[in-house]
Amino acid sequence: MSLALVSPPVYALTLLASVLAAALLSLLIAVTAGLLARWDGTSLSGALLRAGTAFGAAMSLLCGLIALDVAATT
Protein backbone atom coordinates (compact mmCIF):
# COMPACT_ATOMS: atom_id res chain seq x y z
CA MET A 1 0.00 0.00 0.00
CA SER A 2 1.35 3.40 -0.93
CA LEU A 3 1.87 5.91 1.85
CA ALA A 4 0.35 8.60 -0.36
CA LEU A 5 -3.06 6.94 0.06
CA VAL A 6 -2.90 6.99 3.86
CA SER A 7 -4.31 9.85 5.94
CA PRO A 8 -1.77 12.41 7.30
CA PRO A 9 -1.94 11.35 11.00
CA VAL A 10 -1.33 7.71 10.08
CA TYR A 11 1.51 8.77 7.78
CA ALA A 12 3.13 10.81 10.57
CA LEU A 13 2.74 7.96 13.03
CA THR A 14 4.29 5.52 10.55
CA LEU A 15 7.21 7.88 10.00
CA LEU A 16 7.69 8.32 13.75
CA ALA A 17 7.63 4.56 14.30
CA SER A 18 10.20 4.10 11.53
CA VAL A 19 12.58 6.64 13.09
CA LEU A 20 12.09 5.07 16.53
CA ALA A 21 12.86 1.62 15.13
CA ALA A 22 15.98 3.05 13.45
CA ALA A 23 17.11 4.58 16.75
CA LEU A 24 16.61 1.32 18.64
CA LEU A 25 18.46 -0.67 15.98
CA SER A 26 21.29 1.88 16.02
CA LEU A 27 21.48 1.60 19.80
CA LEU A 28 21.73 -2.18 19.55
CA ILE A 29 24.52 -1.85 16.98
CA ALA A 30 26.36 0.65 19.20
CA VAL A 31 26.17 -1.60 22.27
CA THR A 32 27.43 -4.55 20.24
CA ALA A 33 30.31 -2.53 18.80
CA GLY A 34 31.26 -1.24 22.24
CA LEU A 35 31.22 -4.70 23.78
CA LEU A 36 33.26 -6.19 20.95
CA ALA A 37 35.81 -3.39 21.24
CA ARG A 38 36.03 -3.85 25.01
CA TRP A 39 36.49 -7.61 24.67
CA ASP A 40 39.27 -6.91 22.16
CA GLY A 41 41.21 -5.14 24.91
CA THR A 42 40.43 -1.53 24.04
CA SER A 43 40.24 0.94 26.92
CA LEU A 44 36.84 2.09 28.12
CA SER A 45 37.14 5.45 26.38
CA GLY A 46 38.15 3.75 23.13
CA ALA A 47 35.21 1.37 23.35
CA LEU A 48 32.82 4.27 23.92
CA LEU A 49 34.33 6.07 20.95
CA ARG A 50 33.78 3.05 18.72
CA ALA A 51 30.23 2.64 20.03
CA GLY A 52 29.46 6.29 19.29
CA THR A 53 30.89 6.00 15.81
CA ALA A 54 28.85 2.86 15.13
CA PHE A 55 25.68 4.55 16.43
CA GLY A 56 26.21 7.61 14.24
CA ALA A 57 26.94 5.56 11.14
CA ALA A 58 23.97 3.24 11.63
CA MET A 59 21.58 6.08 12.42
CA SER A 60 22.73 8.05 9.36
CA LEU A 61 22.32 5.04 7.10
CA LEU A 62 18.88 4.10 8.44
CA CYS A 63 17.53 7.66 8.36
CA GLY A 64 18.87 8.00 4.83
CA LEU A 65 16.94 4.90 3.84
CA ILE A 66 13.79 6.27 5.49
CA ALA A 67 14.23 9.59 3.64
CA LEU A 68 14.71 7.71 0.37
CA ASP A 69 11.48 5.80 0.99
CA VAL A 70 9.60 8.98 1.81
CA ALA A 71 10.91 10.66 -1.34
CA ALA A 72 9.98 7.65 -3.46
CA THR A 73 6.42 7.39 -2.15
CA THR A 74 5.50 11.08 -2.41
HUKA-V371353 format. One record per residue. N is the residue number from 1. RES is the residue in one small letter. PSI is psi in radians with two decimals (NA if undefined). OMEGA is omega in whole degrees, 0 to 359 (NA if undefined). D_LAST is the distance of its C-alpha to the last C-alpha in Angstrom with 1 decimal. Layout:
n | res | psi | omega | d_last
N | RES | PSI | OMEGA | D_LAST
N | RES | PSI | OMEGA | D_LAST
This chain:
n | res | psi | omega | d_last
1 | m | 2.34 | 180 | 12.6
2 | s | 2.47 | 179 | 8.9
3 | l | -0.33 | 179 | 7.6
4 | a | -0.39 | 181 | 6.1
5 | l | -0.04 | 183 | 9.8
6 | v | 2.59 | 181 | 11.3
7 | s | 2.68 | 184 | 12.9
8 | p | -0.73 | 179 | 12.2
9 | p | -0.65 | 178 | 15.3
10 | v | -0.65 | 178 | 14.6
11 | y | -0.78 | 180 | 11.2
12 | a | -0.69 | 179 | 13.2
13 | l | -0.67 | 177 | 16.0
14 | t | -0.73 | 178 | 14.2
15 | l | -0.73 | 178 | 12.9
16 | l | -0.73 | 178 | 16.5
17 | a | -0.62 | 178 | 18.1
18 | s | -0.75 | 179 | 16.3
19 | v | -0.66 | 177 | 17.6
20 | l | -0.72 | 177 | 20.9
21 | a | -0.66 | 177 | 21.2
22 | a | -0.70 | 179 | 20.6
23 | a | -0.73 | 180 | 23.3
24 | l | -0.69 | 177 | 25.7
25 | l | -0.69 | 177 | 25.4
26 | s | -0.66 | 177 | 26.0
27 | l | -0.71 | 178 | 29.0
28 | l | -0.72 | 178 | 30.4
29 | i | -0.71 | 180 | 30.1
30 | a | -0.75 | 179 | 31.8
31 | v | -0.74 | 179 | 34.6
32 | t | -0.77 | 179 | 35.2
33 | a | -0.70 | 179 | 35.4
34 | g | -0.74 | 179 | 37.7
35 | l | -0.73 | 178 | 40.0
36 | l | -0.69 | 178 | 40.2
37 | a | -0.69 | 180 | 41.1
38 | r | -0.71 | 178 | 43.7
39 | w | -0.39 | 179 | 45.2
40 | d | -0.11 | 177 | 45.5
41 | g | 0.12 | 178 | 47.8
42 | t | 2.60 | 177 | 45.6
43 | s | 2.93 | 182 | 46.6
44 | l | -0.73 | 180 | 44.7
45 | s | -0.62 | 177 | 43.1
46 | g | -0.67 | 178 | 42.1
47 | a | -0.68 | 177 | 40.5
48 | l | -0.63 | 177 | 38.6
49 | l | -0.74 | 178 | 37.4
50 | r | -0.65 | 178 | 36.2
51 | a | -0.73 | 178 | 34.4
52 | g | -0.69 | 177 | 32.7
53 | t | -0.75 | 179 | 31.7
54 | a | -0.69 | 179 | 30.3
55 | f | -0.81 | 181 | 28.4
56 | g | -0.73 | 180 | 26.8
57 | a | -0.77 | 181 | 26.0
58 | a | -0.72 | 180 | 24.5
59 | m | -0.70 | 178 | 22.4
60 | s | -0.79 | 180 | 21.1
61 | l | -0.82 | 183 | 20.2
62 | l | -0.70 | 178 | 18.6
63 | c | -0.55 | 174 | 16.5
64 | g | -0.71 | 177 | 15.5
65 | l | -0.67 | 177 | 14.4
66 | i | -0.74 | 179 | 12.4
67 | a | -0.66 | 177 | 10.7
68 | l | -0.71 | 178 | 10.2
69 | d | -0.72 | 179 | 8.7
70 | v | -0.72 | 180 | 6.2
71 | a | -0.57 | 181 | 5.5
72 | a | -0.50 | 184 | 5.7
73 | t | -0.19 | 180 | 3.8
74 | t | NA | NA | 0.0
